[in-house]
Amino acid sequence: MSPGEEGQHCKVSEIEIKVPPIQYPTIRSLVLNFLIELTSKSGGNYSFTGDTFVLRGDACATLREALLDVIDVFESRKNIDERGGYCPKLSSNRNDFDWVGNRIANEMGFQIEKDITICDFFVKLIKASAEIVSREPGVVAEELKSIRMDEGDIYLGRDESAQYPQLQVFKLEKYKYGKKYLSFTEFKGQMKISSIWYSILGAGWLLSFSGYLGSLLLAHIDEDAILSRLMLPGGDPGELLGALKEYTVLPLKEGYQPSHTEAYTLLLYLSIDPGKVDRLRNIPAKYSKIVFANTYVVVEDIGFDISPVYDGVELLIGKEEYAELRERIKEMLRCVLLDYARRPSKYCRDVWGDTSDLSAMVRYLWNIMSKMDPYTNAYRLIRASPPGKRNFRDPYIARKLLKWVDDIMRQGVVLE
């Protein structure tokens, strides 16, 4: 379709998108993450009140552009690490493939192979939906403003089109921390979803997908951080999108399993692009760590909030004089993750000690960065290191460590 033909069809000036209610936190988060992308393309032509987002101006053209840009964002992640493109197969659950994937593909006019991944299915669906946005914008507008609750079930889209059950990856509320997380008698949590709504959820999934590292990781920007920027005048959606992109690539930069939460978050903090650390300071997030057996289960939510340790992180990644100290710290944290993933390294044991030593060092390091008795914890960090190795006992590294502590404690102090 040429730009002129697209413009003839795409004449909707306003599209209303309802955000799913809080009883469905997974799909709510995915929709909010997609709204971050959408607002970045909107030129400020939107409003957001309650749970209703209204896109104005050349609304359907903006929606189409945002959907297609999601694919580019997802594809670019593969350039960092191939695991950025790895996804489970849609056929990992037969009902997902037969009752969702195949039926939606037939309706939307594309084909899927038996070995297609969930992510690649979403890519195909989003491309098809982008064309629907151009050809039938009125239909799309009706779909996206239609959400109905009925005795614990939710219908995304008009009743006649919300016919597809949810994929297993959208059933996390049922299976979070095991099947007894929410009783089926109290919360059925069933969904019926239209194909257009599936493309919105799929776009949110691709934006949130942080790779497969022993488990699936999904990044979720803190909801309050999103709402405070999108609902108030002067909010900066571009800042949110930059944060979301950084959060989704951080796990791929390191490539380690999140086997020890504190060590993992500290390692990711030290992998942030120095030019972006200040932007992330006030935009907390979390990673959902998801494993697949017969169902997708959230085994852990990993909080990611740099603000309590900002001064220590900013100094380590921003000042060249701490480059060697930073690399020593990162090596120690990687050794912790290997140890807790049951992949112990002889080198790690020789240089950094056993499991108890490593666990203690993570605690001491966290306390330093949180400004909790930092000098005492620096001393403990040095003492916990095996002697005679290139670790915190090394005189050069020890001096840098204490200098770093001095600088942390000076941060924010106003000199008279």
N, C-alpha and C positions, 0 to 999 in steps of 0.2 A: 504494500500500500504506500502510495506516494504521500509526502507531507500534505499536499493539497487535498487528497482524498480523505486523509485522516481528519483534517480540520473540518470537512463537511459533515462527518459523522459525529465528531467529538464536540458537541455543543452544550453539554451540561455545565452550568456555571457553579453548581454547588453539589457537593457529595457529603452526606452525613454518615459517619462511621460510629456505631455503638461499640463501646468497650465492654467485653464480658465482665460479669460481676465477680466480686472477690471470692465467691465460693469456688471459682474455677481459676486458681492462681496461675496454673501453667499457661493456659491459652490467653489469660489476661496479660501476662507478662510478654508473651510473644506478640500480641497485638500492640502493646505499648512500645515494644522495641521497633516494630514496623512504623509506628507513628513518628518515631525519631527520624527515620529515613524520610518519611513523607514530608514532615515539616521542613527538613533541610532543602527540599526541592520546591517548597511552596512560595518562597519569596515573602513570607509573612502573611499570606492570604489564608488565614485559618483562625478558628476560635476553638476553645476547649473548655467546656463547663460541665461539671458533674462527670458523667461517663459518656458524654457526647462530644465527638470531634467533628467539626464542620470545616471542610476544605472548600475554598472559594476561588474566584478568578477562573482561569482555564483549568477547571478541576479535574476533568477526566484525563487531559493531557499530562497534568502533574502526577496523577495516580499511575498512569501508564509508565511515565519516566521513572518513578520511584520503584515500581515493580521490576523493571528491567535492570535498574542500577543494582538491585539486590543481587542479581545473578553475577554481575561484575565483581561485587564485593566478595562473594563466595569464591569465585574462581581465582581472585587475586590471593586468597589465603593459601592456595596450593603452592604458590611460589615461595612461601616461607618454609613449608614442610608438607610432604605428601599426605601426612595424616590430617592436614587441613581439609582435604577433599574426601577422606575416607568416611563412609557411613555404613551402617548395617544394611543388608538387603531388605527390600520391601517384602520379599517372600519369606523372610525369617519367621513371619507369622502368616499362615496360609490365608486366614480371613482378611488380613490387611491387603494382600495381593488380589484376592478374588473379589471381595465385597467392597473394597474401596478403590484400590489402584486401577484395576481393569475397568470397572464401571465408570469411574470418572474419566479415564482415558477415552473410552468409547463415546461418552457424552461430549467431550471437549475436542475430539477429532485428532488425537495423537495415539501412538502405539508405545507400549512398554514391553521390555524383554523380561524374562524370568529372573535374570540376575541383576535387574536395575536396583540401585540403592535408593533409600528414602530421599536423600538429598537430590539425586538426579531426577527422581520422580517429581519433586517440587520444582526443579528447574524447568522441566517440560510443562508442568501445569501453569507456572507463572508466565511463561512465554505465550501459552494459549490464552490465558486470562487477559494478558495485556492487549491481545487482538480483540477480545470481546469488549474490553473497555472502550476501544475505538469504535467498534461497530454498533454496540448496543449500550451506550452509557446510561440510558434511563433504567434499563434492567439491572445493571450493576449498582446504581444508586439505590434502587429499591431493596436489593439484597443486603447491602452493607448497613442499612439503617434498621434492618429487621433482626431483632433478637427477642426470643420469647422463652420464659421459664414456665415449666409445668411440673409441679410436684417433684422438684429436685432434678428434673431433666432440663436440658437447654437445647434450643433450636436456633442455629445460626443461619439466617437466611429466611426467605419466605417459606411458609409451611409446605407448599407444593414442590419446592426445590431443595429444602433441607432434608435430604433423604439418605445421606451417607453416614454410617456409624463412624466413630472416631478411631483413628489409628492407635495402635498400642502406645506410641510415643506421646499421645495426648491423654493417656489414662493415668498419669503419674499420681494424681490425687488419690486414686484408689489404692495404689500399691506403694506409696511412699513409705520407706522404712519397713516394708513388709506388708502382706495383705491385710493385716489387722489394723492398719493405720486409721482407716475410716470404715465403720461398719456399713455393710451394704444395706442393712435394714434401715439405717439412719440417713444414708447419703448414697443414692444410686449413682449419681454423677454421670448419667448417660448423656451423650450428645448426638444430635442429628445436625449434619453440616452440609451446606450447599457447596457446589464446586467452586464458586467465586470466593466464598468464605475460606475454603480450603487453601486457596492461593494466598490469602492474607496470612493465615496461620503458617503456611509453608514459607512465606517470605520472612516472617518473624523467626522461624526455626533456622533458616539459612543465616540470618543476621546474628543469631545467638550462638550458633554452632562453633565450638572451640576445639574441635578435633576429637580424635579417638586415641586416648593414652592409657590403655589398660581398662578404660571405661569411657563412656561418652561424657563430654563436658559441654554444658550450656551456660552461657553468660547472661545474667539478668541484671540490668541496671536497676538500682534501688528506685522503687516506685515514687517515693516522696521527691527524689531528685528529678525525676521526669516531670511530675505534676507541677513542681515549683517553677520549672522553667517554661512549661507549655501553657500554664494557666495564668501566669503573671505577665504584665506588660514588660517588654524588654528581655524576655527569656531568649536564650541563645540555643536553638536546636542544633546548630553546627557543632557546638561544644559537646553536646550529648552524643552526636554521631561519631565524633572523633574519639570520645571515651569508649563507646561501644566497640569500635573497630580495634582500638588498642587492647581492650580486655579480651577480645576473641583471639588475638594473635599471640598474646603473652604465653599461654601454655605451649604453643607450637614453637616458640623461640627456644624453649628449654627441652621440651620433649620428654619430661620425666613424669612418672605416675604420681598422682597426689596421694602418696601413702602416709605422709605425716603432715597434718594440716598446717601447723605453725611453720615448719621448715619450708613447705611448699609455698605458702603465701609470701614469706620473706624472700625466697628465691625469685618469685615473680615480681615482687617490688623492685628488686635490684636489676631486673631485666627491662624495666620501663624505659622507653626512649627519653633521654634527659630533657628534651624539649617539650615533653608532654606531661611530665610529672606534676607540674603546678596545676594543669587543667584537671587532672584526676583527683586532686586533693579533696574536692567537695562533691565528687560524684561516686559514692560507694556502689558496690555491686556484690554479687555472689555468683559462685559457680555451682550448678547442680551436677553432682557426680552420679552418673546413671549406668547401671549394669543391666544386661539382658540375659534372662533365662527363658522362661516361657512368656514373661511379661517384662516391661521396662520398669525398673525399680530405682528410685532415688535412695542411694545408700548414705549420702551426706550432702549437706549444703555448706559450701566453703565460703565464709564471709570474706569480702575483699574491700577493706577500707583503709586507705593509706594515711588518713589524717592523723591518727595517734602516733605514727612513727615517721611522719613527714620529714622532720628536720634531719634525722639520721639518714634516711633514704636519699634525700636531696643532696646532702653532702657527699655521700658515697658515690652516687652515679654522676654527680655534676662537677666534681673537682678532681682534676687529673692527679693531684698528689695522693689521692686515696685509691688509685687504680689497682695497685698491688694488694692492698688490704681488701678491696672489694672482691678481687678474684680469689683470695684465700677464703673469704667468707662464703662465696658462692660454691667453692669446692667442698667446703665442710657441709653445706646444706645439701648438695647433691649426694654426698656420702650418706647423709641421714636418709634421704629418700630411697637410695639403693638398699640400705640396710633394712628399712621398714617394708620394702617391697620384697624382702627375702632374696635379695640379690647381693649378698655381702661381697665386698671387694677387699682383697688382701692389702692393697695399697691404702685404702681408707682406714683399715684397722691399724696399720703401722703408723700412719701420719696423724689420724684423728682419734683413735681409740675405739672401744667397743660400743655396744648399743647404749649402755647407761651413760658413758662419757658424751656421746653424741647428743643424746636427749637432754642432758644437763646443759651442754653448750648452746643448744637452741634456746632453752629457757633463759640463760644468762644474756644471750644476744638480744632476745626480745625485750628483756628488762632494760637493757642499755638504750635501745631505740625508743622505748616508751618513757625514758627518763626516770626509771624506778631505781634509785640508788645506783646510778650508772658506774661510779668508780669501783664500788665493791664488786659489782657484777663483771666489770672488766678484769679485775684481779682474779675472780673465780674462773673466768673464761681462759685466762692464761694458765692458771694452775691445773685446769682440767685437760689441757693439751699434753700429749705424750712428749717427754723431753727429747732434745736432739733432732727434731724434725722441722720441716719448713711449715710451721703452724704458728699459733699465737705466742708460743714461747720463743720463737725466733726474735732476737733483739730488734731487728729492723721492723718486723710486723708489730711487735709489742709497742714500740714507740709510736707507730702510726695509729694503732688502736687507741692509745691514751690521748694522742693529739685529736683524734676524731671525737672522743668523749668530751674533751675540752670544748671543741667547736660546737657540739650538740648543745652543751649547757649554755653557751653564749648566744645561741639562736634565740631571737625574741627579746633579749635583754637590752634595755635602753641605757646607754651610757650617759652620765651627766657631765 
